[in-house]
Amino acid sequence: MFPPHLLALIFISSATSQPPPEEEEEEKKKEKDRYDLMFSRGDLLEVPRTLFTHFGIYLGGGRVAHFIPDILPVVSSDQCRIKQMVTNTRLILGVLVKCGSVRVDSVEDFAYGAEIIVNPMDKMCSRAALQGEEVARRAEKLLGDVAYSLLWYNCEHFVMYCRYGTVMSFQTFQFCKTLRKMLLSRAVAKVTAVLAASLLIYLRVMNTWSILLAVLLPFLIWMAS
């Protein structure tokens, strides 16, 4: 068995290894003050992710309002779990079921280790930015569960509405433009025509409707290209 005085030393050292609550509160206050010097209330914050860019609105005090897909509010009512940082699994499942929420997280949780860019859309959007207080109030009014759509209503749509009063997404526009170039091209139209003709010959289906369908689909792709 350990001598009593050695156990006491171990207990004292472990008890004093953590800072007192007062020091923790002071550290948190310093962190919030530091972010308030870096950002202004109503700033649009952007962080690059692996496959996309994430956006949020700075509310002050080291807090960021952002729209993020999340499956947990659908399957649980435990607010303590829901308020925890959204994991990748929760995020992906939220995208699939089109469920999300506008929530408030710390700057650290929002950035997830990435570099933060401030108000990058001011140079891209034709509309002037609203006043910072109005931007923040708009974000705060939208807090809560919101239907999520990867293309039609995502985090960029949310911040664009809050800061500029317009619901749009440059990411969505660029994605649709790229997809259009890939699918609606003359090469795709030619390949579709060949495949359709080959399928008709292979299946030996030569009636009016099948031939019309085989001609119509490549024609529509050709005209849209």
VENKASUL-V591154 format. One record per residue. RES is the residue in three letters. NEAR is the number of other ideal C-beta (glycine too) atoms within 12 Angstrom. D_FIRST is the distance of its C-alpha to the first C-alpha in Angstrom with 2 decimals. Layout:
((RES,NEAR,D_FIRST) (RES,NEAR,D_FIRST))
This chain:
((MET,5,0.00) (PHE,10,3.81) (PRO,9,6.47) (PRO,10,8.85) (HIS,10,11.64) (LEU,12,10.28) (LEU,13,9.74) (ALA,13,13.17) (LEU,14,14.70) (ILE,15,13.83) (PHE,14,15.26) (ILE,12,18.23) (SER,12,19.04) (SER,11,19.09) (ALA,12,21.09) (THR,12,23.53) (SER,10,23.99) (GLN,10,26.58) (PRO,13,29.82) (PRO,12,30.85) (PRO,10,33.37) (GLU,10,36.12) (GLU,13,35.59) (GLU,13,35.58) (GLU,13,38.83) (GLU,14,40.31) (GLU,16,39.55) (LYS,20,41.14) (LYS,16,44.14) (LYS,15,44.60) (GLU,20,44.48) (LYS,24,47.11) (ASP,16,49.27) (ARG,16,49.11) (TYR,29,50.45) (ASP,20,53.11) (LEU,13,54.35) (MET,20,54.53) (PHE,33,56.10) (SER,23,58.52) (ARG,30,58.49) (GLY,32,60.53) (ASP,38,59.94) (LEU,44,59.96) (LEU,42,56.92) (GLU,35,57.00) (VAL,30,54.22) (PRO,19,54.98) (ARG,20,53.09) (THR,12,53.36) (LEU,13,56.36) (PHE,25,57.49) (THR,29,57.40) (HIS,35,55.61) (PHE,42,57.04) (GLY,43,56.01) (ILE,51,57.28) (TYR,42,55.41) (LEU,38,55.14) (GLY,28,53.60) (GLY,21,50.16) (GLY,29,48.66) (ARG,31,49.77) (VAL,45,51.92) (ALA,42,53.91) (HIS,45,54.41) (PHE,43,55.65) (ILE,44,53.43) (PRO,38,53.54) (ASP,39,50.72) (ILE,28,50.38) (LEU,30,47.57) (PRO,29,49.85) (VAL,21,51.84) (VAL,16,49.00) (SER,15,46.70) (SER,11,47.14) (ASP,11,43.61) (GLN,12,44.51) (CYS,9,40.98) (ARG,17,41.02) (ILE,26,44.64) (LYS,18,44.04) (GLN,17,41.42) (MET,23,42.84) (VAL,33,45.16) (THR,19,43.92) (ASN,18,46.37) (THR,15,46.27) (ARG,28,47.22) (LEU,32,49.90) (ILE,20,51.52) (LEU,22,51.62) (GLY,34,53.09) (VAL,27,55.85) (LEU,18,56.66) (VAL,22,56.97) (LYS,21,58.59) (CYS,29,56.24) (GLY,36,54.95) (SER,32,54.25) (VAL,36,54.98) (ARG,38,51.64) (VAL,29,50.17) (ASP,32,47.29) (SER,25,45.96) (VAL,33,47.75) (GLU,20,44.74) (ASP,24,44.62) (PHE,35,48.40) (ALA,29,48.66) (TYR,25,45.80) (GLY,14,45.63) (ALA,20,49.40) (GLU,15,51.87) (ILE,28,53.66) (ILE,23,57.46) (VAL,28,59.17) (ASN,28,62.45) (PRO,24,63.61) (MET,33,66.08) (ASP,22,68.12) (LYS,13,70.03) (MET,23,70.47) (CYS,24,71.41) (SER,13,75.02) (ARG,16,74.05) (ALA,16,72.90) (ALA,30,69.39) (LEU,27,69.12) (GLN,18,67.76) (GLY,24,63.98) (GLU,21,63.54) (GLU,21,65.69) (VAL,38,63.71) (ALA,32,60.40) (ARG,21,61.91) (ARG,30,63.21) (ALA,40,59.78) (GLU,24,58.16) (LYS,18,60.86) (LEU,28,60.08) (LEU,24,56.34) (GLY,18,55.38) (ASP,24,55.99) (VAL,29,58.95) (ALA,23,60.44) (TYR,32,59.60) (SER,24,61.97) (LEU,29,61.19) (LEU,20,64.87) (TRP,19,66.40) (TYR,27,63.77) (ASN,37,60.68) (CYS,45,58.79) (GLU,41,61.77) (HIS,33,64.24) (PHE,41,62.02) (VAL,49,61.85) (MET,37,65.53) (TYR,33,66.53) (CYS,43,64.38) (ARG,44,65.61) (TYR,32,69.12) (GLY,19,70.18) (THR,22,70.79) (VAL,23,68.86) (MET,27,68.82) (SER,31,66.58) (PHE,25,67.51) (GLN,29,64.89) (THR,24,66.52) (PHE,19,69.97) (GLN,18,69.01) (PHE,21,67.35) (CYS,19,70.45) (LYS,14,72.70) (THR,14,70.86) (LEU,15,70.83) (ARG,16,74.53) (LYS,16,75.27) (MET,14,73.37) (LEU,19,74.83) (LEU,21,78.18) (SER,20,79.78) (ARG,18,82.95) (ALA,17,81.00) (VAL,23,79.05) (ALA,24,82.37) (LYS,17,83.91) (VAL,18,80.94) (THR,28,80.97) (ALA,25,84.70) (VAL,17,84.31) (LEU,18,81.42) (ALA,27,83.31) (ALA,22,86.45) (SER,15,84.51) (LEU,19,82.81) (LEU,22,86.17) (ILE,15,87.68) (TYR,13,84.72) (LEU,13,84.70) (ARG,10,88.50) (VAL,18,88.53) (MET,15,91.67) (ASN,12,92.54) (THR,12,93.39) (TRP,12,90.02) (SER,20,87.89) (ILE,18,90.14) (LEU,16,90.13) (LEU,20,86.32) (ALA,27,86.09) (VAL,20,88.45) (LEU,19,87.20) (LEU,24,83.52) (PRO,27,84.28) (PHE,19,87.07) (LEU,19,84.76) (ILE,25,82.19) (TRP,20,85.06) (MET,13,86.46) (ALA,17,83.06) (SER,19,82.29))
